[in-house]
Amino acid sequence: MSSPPPLDDAQLADSVIPAGADPFALFDEWFAAAQASEPNDANAMALATATAGAAPAVRMVLLKGHGREEIPGGGFTFFTNAESRKGQHIRANMQAALLFHWKSLRRQIRIEGPLTEVSPERADTYFHSRPYKSQVGSAASDQSRPLPVRQAYLDRVQEIWAAHEAQGMVPRPAHWTGFTLSPRRIEFWIDRDNRLHDRREFLRDSAGGPWSDTLLYP
Ligand SMILES: Cc1cc2nc3c(=O)[nH]c(=O)nc-3n(C[C@H](O)[C@H](O)[C@H](O)COP(=O)(O)O)c2cc1C
C-alpha cells in the first residue's frame, strides 16, 4: 500500500517565497546564502543565448555585478569575449537567459531579458581589476575559435606576458567586454518536502516597470 498523500503537513501549505517581494532583494538574500554555503563559484551561472535563427546554446559564466544600481531598472552583468560563439549570438540577438542552481541549497533562479553592452570604461575597470595572468590569458585567447595545437596559445601568452610585464597590465582587447541583462522575468524555485516544490514568477514589461508575481505549479 502506498503512503498517504502529504496533505496534512501544515508547513507545506504556504509558499516560502514571499508574494509582492522585490525580486532584486530576494536575489540578494538567496545569493548571500549561496555564497555562505557553496564550496566555490556561487556566482557561476548558465548563460543561454540563441542565434538569429533561434538555435540555442548554453555555457557557464560568472556574475560580476548585479542589482538595482547596475543599469537603470537594474541588471545582471557578465564579461566575455564578444567575438566568441556566445558573442556572435549576442550580436545577432541581444537577449539571454541566466540560470543559477545552488545544489547545496536546493534552489534555482531563472532570469530572462534583453542585453546591453557595458561602457568601455566599465569593461576597462573590470579587465584591469583581474590579476595580470588573467589579463594575459584573456588577451591571448581567440575564444571559441579552433586552436591547432595548445602550444600556439602558450606561445601567444608568453609573447603578451613579455610585452606588458614592465607595466604590469595588458591593454584590454576591444572585443573583450561585458553585457548586462535587464530582467523581464525572474523565477525563484525551491525544493520542498515530498517533491511539492515551490515556484514564484516575477514579471514586468519594461526596465524599471512594476513587477507582478504569481505562484507556478512546480
Ligand atoms: C564556472 C565557469 C565560469 C566561467 N566563467 C566565464 C566567464 O565569466 N566568461 C567567459 O567568457 N567564459 C567563462 N567560462 C567559460 C565558458 O563556459 C565557455 O567555455 C566560454 O566562454 C566559451 O563559450 P562560447 O564558445 O559559447 O562563447 C566559464 C566556465 C565555467 C565552467
The ligand as an ORCA input file, in Angstrom:
! r2SCAN-3c Opt
* xyz 0 1
  C      32.407     28.027    -13.673
  C      32.752     28.631    -15.021
  C      32.815     30.013    -15.149
  C      33.100     30.590    -16.381
  N      33.096     31.947    -16.488
  C      33.265     32.533    -17.703
  C      33.126     33.942    -17.858
  O      32.838     34.682    -16.896
  N      33.313     34.472    -19.106
  C      33.594     33.683    -20.181
  O      33.760     34.216    -21.297
  N      33.704     32.340    -20.078
  C      33.551     31.749    -18.867
  N      33.633     30.377    -18.731
  C      33.909     29.564    -19.949
  C      32.578     29.394    -20.725
  O      31.757     28.428    -20.103
  C      32.817     28.984    -22.194
  O      33.615     27.817    -22.264
  C      33.497     30.087    -22.997
  O      33.051     31.385    -22.621
  C      33.226     29.894    -24.495
  O      31.821     29.848    -24.714
  P      31.191     30.091    -26.175
  O      32.019     29.272    -27.154
  O      29.785     29.646    -26.092
  O      31.315     31.564    -26.468
  C      33.369     29.763    -17.509
  C      33.300     28.380    -17.370
  C      32.992     27.817    -16.140
  C      32.891     26.313    -16.024
*
